[in-house]
Amino acid sequence: MRSYELTIIHRPDMAEADVQKQIAEVSATIDTSGSVTGSDFWGKRRFAYEIDHMNEGYYSVLDFEGDINLVEALDRALGLSDAVVRHKVLRRVDRES
């Protein structure tokens, strides 16, 4: 399995508890065919530039291990989610053995 880092920005008009619930759902999805190795919730942060008429959002970072099919499924699901402003999956070569 390969190591990845997933950064998600959720909408600022959501309650923090709802954002935490969304992150838990993404973690559960990852656990179906991979494993979450780390999670970091940054909270509400200001954007460097305006995105879709928004100036801030909830940032979270998940480190996980999985295969390419899992990454493609996450990319598709997060791209369709109305709660997610932006997301990015990076392959972590430095954490692979």
ABEGO torsion letter per residue (X at the ends): XBBBBBBBBBBAABBAAAAAAAAAAAAAAAAAABBBABBBBAEBBBBABBBGGBABBBBBBBBBBBBAAAAAAAAAAAAABAABABBBBBBBAAABX
